[in-house]
Amino acid sequence: MPDPLKIPIRASTQDHLEIEDIKDNIVILKDGSCCLVLTTTAINFGLLSEREQDALIYAYAALLNSLTFPVEIVVRSKRKDITSYLKLLEAEIAKQANRLLREQMEKYRRFIEETVKKNNVLDKSFYVVIPFSTLELGATKTLKALASRKKGLPFPKDYILERAKMNLYPKRDHLIRQFNRLGLKTKELTTQELIQLFYDIYNPDSGYQRLVKSEEYETPLVQATIENKKI
């Protein structure tokens, strides 16, 4: 009889998502394909001098010419979240002993909150997705799995993850180096950051909600009691 603590909990809504799992900073899809997501900063091109703009264009052209694999660039716009900033202001207002300064800080807080609400201030995030195709796992078995329409991954998850890492890590390092030449700070999204990102994407109206660490989802609520007995 299987251990009930080791049986994965799967919600019915997961059947409608393409994501099978997120592990070791890699998104595993239900067909066995994977992807790795990088987040990068932006440059205000209009503020650069003509010489700087030309240098940036040449560097970007060099980046495109260096690519021997597909990438996907995603620009995501969402409403600016200032919850943490407002809480910081509230804490500072509570500590302020000077009545006049406290009133000015309260006015500033209301001004910031109303400005963001009325003008619908948007926050843009930039992502680069590096895909890993199921055909790179082994064309014969993958095609057989697709033809049979059998549910589940075409290979064991650990094997898929290992092959994906071997394929994606060199591409990741190459892109980070190329983006550094453009003056862009680029980093790989962690497992926790990916979970938070997809939660926000699939729940756009729920507001910002910070999720607990992914390790807590994998920890059973009930632990077996182990008694140490002296022999």
Secondary structure, DSSP 8 states (H G I E B T S, - for coil): ---GGGS----GGGGGSSEEEEETTEEEETTS-EEEEEEE----GGGS-HHHHHHHHHHHHHHHHH--S--EEEEEEEE---HHHHHHHHHHHHH---HHHHHHHHHHHHHHHHHHHHHT-EEEEEEEEEEE-GGGT-HHHHHHHHHHT-SS-SS-HHHHHHHHHHHHHHHHHHHHHHHHHTT--EEE--HHHHHHHHHHHH-TTS-------HHHHHS-SS---------
